[in-house]
Amino acid sequence: MGLKTDKVSFLLNWKATPYHIAVFLAQKQGLFQKEGIEVAILEPNDPSDVTDMIGSGNVDLGAKAMIHSIAAKAKGYDVTAIGSLMQEPFTGVIYLKGSGIDGTFQSLKGKRVGYVGHFGKIQLDELTGHFGMSPDDYTAVRTGMHMVDAIKRGEIDAGIGIESVNQVELEEWLKEQGRDPTDVQMMRIDTLAELGCCCFCSILILANDEFLARAPEKARAFLRAVKGASDQLFANPQKAWEEYKRFKPEMNTALNERIFERCFVYMSTDAANVPRDWTKVTNYSKRLGIVPQDFKPNYTNDFLSWTPDDPQDERAEEKQLEIAQIQKDLAAAS
């Protein structure tokens, strides 16, 4: 018989990263305890296991990208997204100048392109059809979360990654080599696929449905604590970052400082799901063949104890341009 615990388990989508700050601050500041819950924050050995662990009930809650959360439901797991940590981080095919890639998708022909998991290859294969190519025109290489290292070692020519994490890692590496960090380039998937947002990689708080049915107040308490930490983060970002570094000493590096700066603009202010984004990504998932045409989005904001921010749908495109400029300025300043 396995050991039982009253702790709420939360499984990260990867190793501890700057954009997990709200969860760790809630732990550090005792916000979970104030809400009457104990939380065990876990890190996966393999990020591909996260949705399986949540869906099977081995953990209660976890962090996962929106497209993976949708795919987990389509796979038969009873999981529901109840909140968010990071919204619409720019995601795309990252490459270096001099690689023979010129910023057009067609220039990937004959190249080795890295991807994290199964759905990355599905995205790439689908894009080939939009640009007069076929999946045989490039070599897909599954790198897992080690795409950046694969580029450094020359094992791939490009790879799918997030601007505020993977692109920053390569920029800092180029600086160490005495090279121009602007040599790191990205073809955004949302632009290539004409999606209108990078919301498929929004990092969500995913819950096991049996846990939600059994302990709804614990789910609400978890979200209240994370929202409290997020409020402190936005009130004083530098103070919050210093506190995170003290709690997680591995954050105290120049690279993580840059990643925090670049992730900040994407961090969720209200910890909520955005209905507009779910509609777009659900339709995109149907287009990719990941889910059936009658699939219903598996998210809710019913466990929030506050009113979500107005997503201002009419400013969505303008907001994307503003974020792009902010990120460009941050890259130049660092």
C-alpha positions in Angstrom: 0.0 0.0 0.0 1.4 3.4 -1.0 1.9 6.2 1.5 -0.8 8.8 1.6 -0.3 12.5 2.1 -2.5 15.6 2.5 0.0 17.7 0.6 -1.0 19.1 -2.8 1.5 18.0 -5.4 2.5 20.4 -8.1 4.8 19.2 -11.0 6.8 21.7 -13.0 6.9 21.4 -16.7 10.7 21.5 -16.7 13.5 22.3 -14.2 12.9 25.4 -12.0 12.9 28.4 -14.3 12.5 32.1 -13.9 8.9 32.0 -15.1 8.0 29.7 -12.2 8.6 32.5 -9.8 5.0 32.9 -8.6 4.8 29.3 -7.4 8.1 29.4 -5.6 7.4 32.8 -4.0 4.1 31.5 -2.7 6.0 28.6 -1.1 8.8 30.9 0.2 6.4 33.5 1.7 4.1 30.9 3.4 1.2 31.9 1.2 0.2 28.3 0.7 0.2 27.7 4.5 -1.9 30.9 5.0 -4.4 29.4 2.6 -4.4 26.2 4.7 -2.6 23.9 2.3 0.8 22.3 2.1 2.4 22.1 -1.4 5.1 19.8 -2.7 6.8 21.4 -5.8 8.3 18.7 -7.9 10.6 18.7 -11.0 10.3 16.1 -13.7 13.2 14.0 -15.1 11.5 14.0 -18.4 9.1 16.9 -19.3 7.2 14.5 -21.6 6.0 12.7 -18.4 4.2 15.7 -17.0 0.7 15.4 -18.6 0.8 11.6 -18.0 1.6 12.1 -14.3 -1.2 14.6 -13.9 -3.7 12.7 -16.0 -3.0 9.4 -14.2 -3.5 11.1 -10.8 0.0 10.5 -9.6 0.2 14.3 -9.0 -2.6 16.8 -8.4 -1.5 19.8 -10.3 1.2 20.8 -12.7 2.5 23.3 -15.3 2.2 22.6 -19.0 1.8 24.4 -22.3 -1.7 24.9 -23.7 -1.3 22.7 -26.7 0.0 19.8 -24.5 -2.9 20.4 -22.1 -5.4 20.0 -25.0 -3.6 17.0 -26.3 -3.7 15.3 -22.9 -7.4 15.6 -22.8 -7.7 14.3 -26.4 -5.5 11.4 -25.3 -8.2 10.4 -22.8 -6.8 12.0 -19.6 -9.3 13.7 -17.4 -7.4 17.0 -16.9 -8.5 20.6 -16.9 -6.5 23.9 -17.0 -7.6 26.0 -14.1 -5.1 28.9 -14.4 -2.0 30.3 -16.0 1.6 31.3 -15.2 2.8 32.8 -18.5 0.8 34.0 -21.5 1.7 33.9 -25.2 5.5 33.7 -25.1 6.9 34.1 -28.6 7.8 30.6 -29.9 9.4 29.6 -33.1 12.2 28.1 -35.1 15.5 29.5 -33.7 18.6 29.6 -35.8 22.0 31.4 -36.1 23.0 33.7 -38.9 25.5 31.8 -41.1 23.6 28.5 -40.8 22.2 28.9 -44.4 18.8 29.8 -43.1 17.6 33.2 -44.3 14.4 33.7 -42.3 12.1 32.0 -44.8 10.6 28.6 -44.0 11.7 27.3 -47.4 15.3 27.8 -46.3 14.9 24.9 -43.9 15.0 22.6 -46.8 17.8 20.1 -46.3 18.4 21.3 -42.7 18.3 19.5 -39.4 15.6 21.0 -37.2 15.3 20.1 -33.6 12.0 19.8 -31.7 11.1 19.1 -28.1 8.4 16.5 -28.3 5.8 14.8 -30.6 3.7 17.9 -31.2 6.7 20.0 -32.4 7.2 17.7 -35.3 3.5 17.8 -36.1 3.7 21.6 -36.2 6.7 21.5 -38.5 5.2 18.9 -40.8 2.0 20.8 -41.1 3.9 24.0 -42.0 5.7 22.3 -44.8 2.4 22.0 -46.6 1.9 25.7 -46.4 5.2 26.5 -48.1 5.2 24.0 -50.9 7.4 21.5 -49.1 6.9 18.0 -47.6 8.2 16.5 -44.3 10.9 14.7 -46.3 12.4 18.1 -47.2 14.0 18.5 -43.7 15.5 16.2 -41.1 13.6 16.2 -37.8 15.7 15.7 -34.7 14.1 15.1 -31.3 16.2 17.0 -28.9 13.9 17.2 -25.9 14.7 20.2 -23.7 18.3 20.2 -25.0 17.7 22.1 -28.3 20.1 24.9 -27.4 22.9 22.5 -26.6 22.3 20.7 -29.9 22.7 24.0 -31.8 25.9 24.7 -29.9 27.4 21.3 -30.7 26.4 21.7 -34.4 24.1 18.7 -34.2 21.1 20.7 -35.6 20.8 23.8 -37.8 17.7 25.2 -36.0 15.2 24.2 -33.4 11.8 25.1 -31.9 12.2 27.1 -28.8 10.8 30.0 -26.7 12.2 33.5 -27.3 12.4 34.4 -23.6 14.3 31.3 -22.6 16.0 29.4 -25.5 16.8 32.4 -27.6 18.2 34.2 -24.6 20.4 31.1 -23.8 21.9 31.3 -27.3 22.4 35.1 -27.1 24.3 34.8 -23.9 26.4 31.9 -25.4 27.3 34.1 -28.4 28.4 36.9 -26.1 30.7 34.5 -24.3 32.2 33.6 -27.7 32.7 37.3 -28.5 30.0 37.1 -31.2 27.1 39.3 -31.9 24.0 38.2 -29.9 21.8 39.5 -32.7 23.0 36.6 -34.8 20.3 34.6 -33.0 17.2 34.7 -35.1 13.6 33.4 -34.9 10.9 32.5 -37.3 7.8 32.7 -35.1 5.4 29.8 -35.6 2.3 32.0 -35.0 3.4 34.2 -37.9 4.2 31.2 -40.2 0.9 29.5 -39.3 -1.1 32.7 -39.4 -2.5 32.1 -35.9 -2.6 35.7 -34.6 -1.0 34.7 -31.2 1.7 32.5 -29.6 -0.9 31.2 -27.1 -0.2 27.6 -27.9 2.8 27.8 -25.7 1.1 29.7 -22.8 2.1 27.9 -19.6 -1.0 26.8 -17.7 -1.8 25.3 -14.4 -3.2 21.9 -15.2 -5.3 19.8 -12.8 -6.4 16.2 -12.4 -10.2 16.2 -12.6 -10.5 13.7 -9.7 -8.5 16.0 -7.5 -10.7 18.9 -8.5 -13.8 16.9 -7.6 -12.3 15.7 -4.3 -10.6 18.8 -3.1 -12.0 21.9 -4.9 -11.1 24.2 -2.0 -7.5 23.1 -2.2 -7.4 24.1 -5.9 -8.9 27.5 -5.1 -6.4 27.9 -2.2 -3.5 27.1 -4.5 -4.6 29.7 -7.0 -5.2 32.3 -4.4 -1.6 31.8 -3.1 -0.1 32.0 -6.6 -2.2 35.1 -7.4 -0.9 36.7 -4.1 2.7 36.0 -5.1 2.0 37.4 -8.6 0.6 40.6 -7.1 3.8 41.0 -5.2 5.9 40.2 -8.3 4.2 43.0 -10.4 4.3 45.5 -7.5 8.1 45.1 -7.1 9.7 42.8 -9.7 13.3 43.3 -8.5 12.4 42.6 -4.9 10.5 39.5 -5.9 13.4 38.3 -8.1 15.9 38.8 -5.3 13.7 36.7 -3.0 13.4 34.0 -5.6 17.2 33.8 -5.9 17.6 33.5 -2.2 15.0 30.6 -2.1 16.4 28.9 -5.2 20.2 29.7 -5.4 20.4 28.2 -8.9 18.5 31.2 -10.2 21.4 33.4 -9.2 23.2 33.5 -12.5 23.6 36.2 -15.2 21.8 33.9 -17.7 18.7 33.5 -15.4 18.7 37.2 -14.8 18.4 37.8 -18.5 15.7 35.1 -18.8 13.7 36.7 -16.0 13.9 40.1 -17.7 12.6 38.6 -20.9 9.9 36.4 -19.4 8.5 39.2 -17.2 6.3 40.7 -20.0 4.6 37.3 -20.6 3.9 36.5 -16.9 0.2 36.2 -16.1 -1.1 39.1 -14.0 -4.4 37.4 -13.1 -3.5 33.7 -13.3 -6.5 33.2 -15.5 -7.2 31.3 -18.7 -7.9 33.5 -21.7 -11.0 32.3 -23.6 -9.8 33.9 -26.9 -6.6 32.0 -26.8 -8.3 28.8 -26.0 -10.5 29.2 -29.0 -7.5 29.9 -31.3 -5.4 27.0 -30.0 -8.3 24.5 -30.0 -8.9 25.4 -33.7 -5.2 25.1 -34.4 -5.1 21.7 -32.7 -8.0 20.6 -34.9 -6.1 21.8 -37.9 -3.1 19.8 -36.8 -5.2 16.7 -36.3 -4.3 16.5 -32.6 -8.0 16.6 -31.5 -11.3 15.6 -33.2 -13.4 18.3 -34.8 -16.0 18.1 -31.9 -13.4 18.6 -29.2 -14.4 21.0 -26.4 -11.7 23.1 -24.7 -10.7 21.7 -21.3 -10.3 24.8 -19.2 -12.2 26.8 -16.6 -11.8 30.0 -14.6 -14.4 28.7 -12.0 -11.7 28.1 -9.4 -10.5 31.7 -9.4 -11.7 33.8 -6.4 -11.5 37.0 -8.4 -12.6 38.5 -11.7 -10.0 37.9 -14.5 -8.6 40.8 -16.4 -10.2 42.0 -19.5 -8.2 40.4 -22.3 -8.9 43.4 -24.6 -9.3 41.3 -27.7 -9.4 44.3 -29.9 -5.8 45.2 -28.9 -4.4 41.7 -29.4 -2.4 42.5 -32.5 -1.2 45.8 -31.1 -0.1 44.1 -27.9 1.9 41.6 -29.9 3.8 44.5 -31.6 4.4 46.2 -28.2 5.8 43.0 -26.7 8.1 42.5 -29.7 9.5 46.0 -29.2 9.9 45.5 -25.5 11.9 42.3 -26.0 14.0 43.9 -28.7 14.9 46.8 -26.4 15.7 44.4 -23.5 17.9 42.3 -25.7 19.8 45.5 -26.9 20.1 46.8 -23.3 21.6 43.5 -21.9 
